[in-house]
Amino acid sequence: MSILARVIERAEIERSRTLLEGLADVAPQVAQKLKRPLASVRGWWAFLQELAYYAGLTRTQAIRLILRTSVECLVVVGATCWIGNFLGLLLLPEVLMLELGSLQRRVYRRAESFERDYTALLLSLASSVRTGLDPLMALTELYKLFHKESEIYRQLIALKRNIDSGMTESVAMTDFARDIRHPDLALFRTAFLLARREGSSLGNCLERLARVTRARQSFRRKARAAVAMQKLSALGIVGCCIAIAIIQFFANPEGFIKATQNPLGQRIMYGGITLLACGVFWMLRLARMKL
């Protein structure tokens, strides 16, 4: 009996592997449209371009971002040359980190905006499928339920546009919300394509996906409340340092000015500011939310 059970289990595993590998049939059609930008390039440039892709930046917005960062770096370099103290160049990494952080926050906000309506999309699609409506037709018409400014509305409109333009169902679903960095979207696309290909029921699967997403949202709310004190402590450390500097200035202004004019004092002050900024950045990075 155990041998028969092993044979059945192995057969099920092979069937599952065959089904999942069957999704690779769309690869020739997806190769040109869906490949990530500069996939052959490795390193920081590929990382930045992937961030811009998930942030939803257009070409114009990406050019503006590059120009703004370049201007900020030139201002820091010009101010450093004008002052005559090249320790000011230590501000360059901080400027780049701020721009990188803003780009990462934009990626997170897009994914969070999509997830805000994601469970409603899953439950609405499950209800439509149970009434006998075709899943693809139901999915392409669900944009009417969402606000025009929402992220999920734009993704559904893009899906409908791809279907209306003659794109095959597999390619259109593989392309659905690919520029949203959300961990559940790949599972949703795979489940949808497998259900369409094998003719299985999709309603129960969509409801389970909705429960998983809701559980993740609940956990994120609890984690946000838990790390709120850590963020406040980081900001409190910065406030205390600024308060100490102000007290020192008013208590002994001559000594404070002499310390800023002394080369050793300038190095110590620049080093302290840099270490403080790096520490606060690291604490906020550890406390940031992820999907």
N, C-alpha and C positions, 0 to 999 in steps of 0.2 A: 504493500500500500504506500509505503514511504517512497519507493522507487517511482510509482505512478505520480505521486504528488510532485516529486522533483521534475519529472518529465513535463507535467502540466505547467509548473512554475517556469521552467526554462522556455517552454513554448510561448508563454505570456510575455516573458522578457524579450524574446526575439521579435514578437509581434509589436511590442511597444517601440523597440529600436527601429523596426522597419517603418512604423508610422512616423516617428520623429525624423528619420532620415529622408522620408518622403517629402518633407517640407523643403528639402534642398532642391526640389524640381524648379523652384522659382528663382534659383540662383543666377542662371544665365540672363534672365530678364531684369533682375535686381542689380546686377553687377555694376552697370553704369549709373543707374539712378540713385541707388541707395548706399553706395560705398561712402565711407566717411571721408571728409576732405583731407587731402594730403596724407592718404593712408600709407604711402611709401616713405614718408619723412618721419624720423624718430627724433625725440628730444623735446626741448622746451617749446619750439615753434609748433610742433604737432599738438602738444598739450594745450597751448593757448588757442590754437584754431579749433580744437575740440570744445573748449569752453565757450568760445564765441558761437559755435554751432548750436550747443545746448542752450545758450542764452538767447537764441533767436535774433541775433544781430544781423541786420542787413549789411550789404556792402558799404553803403553810406555811413551807417552807424559805426561799423568797424574802422573805417577811415577816420571818422571823427575821434574815436577812442584813441587811435594811434597818434593822431595829431595833438590831442589834449595831453597825453602822457609825454610826448616829446617836448611840448612847450613847458610843462611843469619841470621836466628834467633840465631844460635849458635855463629856466629861471633859477633853479638851485645852483647850477654851475656858474651862471653869471653873477649871482649874489656872492658865491664863494670867492670868485676871482676879484670882485670889487672890494670885499672885506680883506682879502689877502690871507685868509686862513683856510687851508685846504681840508681841514677837518670837517667843514660844512658838507663835503661830499658824502659824508656818512648818512645824510638825509636822502640820498638817491634811492637806496634799497627800501626805505620807508615809503617813499612816493610810489614806487613800483608795487609794493605790498598792498598799499591802499587801493590802487587801481585793480589789482588782481582780486582783492577781497570784494570790491564792488561788482566785478564780473561774476564771481562765485555766488554772491547774494542774488544776483539776477537769475542765475540758473536755478537756485533754490526757490525763489519766488514763483518762477514759471511752473515748476513741478508742483509746488504747494497749491497754486491757483488751479492747476489741472485736477489735483486730487480732491479739491474742495467739492467738485461736481462729479467726481469719478464714480462714487458709490451710487449716486442718483442715475448715472448713465447705465451702470450694470443692472440695477433693479428695474429700470424702465425697459431695458432691452429684454430682460428675463420675462417680464410681464407681457411684452409684445410677442415674444416667441411662443409663450404658452397659449396665446389666443390663435395660433396657427399662422401668424405672419412670417414671411421669409426673413431670416435673421439679417441678411445683408440689406434688404429693403428697409427693415425696421431701423437698423443702425444709421443708414444714410438720411433718415427722416427725423432722427432724434434731435437734430440741431434746433428744431422749433421749440424745444422745451427749455433752452438755455438763453441767457442774456447774450446779446451780440458782442459785448466787450469781454466776455469770458474766454479763457484759453481753450476750453473744451469745445466751444462753439466754432472757433477758428479751425480746430483740428477736424471736426466733423464736416465743416464746409469744404476743407481741402480733400477729405475722403470722397465726398459726393462729387466734387469737381473731377477727381481722378477717375471715378467710375463712369461719369457722364462722358469723359473724353475718350473712352474705349479701353482703359487700362484693365487688365485681367484682375479677377477677384483676389488671387493670391498676392500679386504684386501690390495692389492697392491696400490690402490689409497689412502686408509687411511694412508698407510705408506709413501706416497710420501712427501718428504721434511719435515718430522716431526721433525727433529733435527734443523730446521731453525726457529728462533723466529721472525716470520713475521705475522702481524695481518690479512692479506688478504688470507693467504694460507688455513685456515680452511674453509673460504667461497668458495674458488675455489674448494676444494675437495668435499664439500657438493653439490655445483651446478653441478659439473661434474657427481657425482653419481646419483643425482636426475634426471638429463637430460637423463642419460643412462637408468635409471629404468622406467621413465615415457614416454620416447620417445619424449621429447620436444626439441625445437630448442636451440642450445647451443651458436650459433654465437653472438646474441645480448647480451646475458649475459656476454660473455667474453669481448666484447667491452666496456660494462659498467664497468666491473672490471678494465680494462685497464685505463679508464678515471679516476676512483677513485685513482688508483695508481699514475697516472701522477699528479693529483691534490695534493696528499700527498707529492710527490717529490718537486713540486713547492713551497709548503708551507714550507718545510724543508729548501730549499735554502734561502728563505726570513728570516726564523728564525735564520739560521746560520749567515747571515749578521747582524742581529739585536743584537746578543749576542757576536759578535766578539770583540766589545769594552769592554765588561765586562771581557772577558778573558785577554785582553791586560792590563786592569787595575789591575787584580790580579797579573800578572807577573810583572807589574811595581811596585807594593807594595813590592814584594820580592826584586827586584833590588834596591829600595830605602833603604830598611833595610840593605842589604849587603853594599851599598855605605856608609851609616851612620857608620856601624861597622868599615869599612876600614878607614874612616876619623878620627874616635875616636882613632884608633890604632896609626896612624901616628901623630896625634896631641899630644897625651899623652900616649906613649907606656908603661911607668911605671905604670900609673894608670890603664890602660887596663889589664896589666898582673896581677896586684894585685887584680883586680876585678874578674878575672878568677880563682885566687887561693883562694879567700875568699869563705867559704861555703855558706854564704848568697848570694853573687854575682853569684855563680854557680847555685844556685836554681833559681834565677831570670832569668838568661840567658837561662837555660834549659826550664823554664816555658814559656818565651817569644818565643823561637824557636818552642816549641810545639803548642802554640796558633796560631802562624803565619802559621805553616804548616796545622793545622786543618782548619783555616779560608780560606786559598787558596784552599785546597781540597774541602771545602764546596762550594765555589764560582764556581769552575770548575765543580762540580757535578750539580749545579743548571743550568749551561749553557750548559751541554752536550746535544747532539742530541739523540733523540729516534725515533724509527720507529712507 
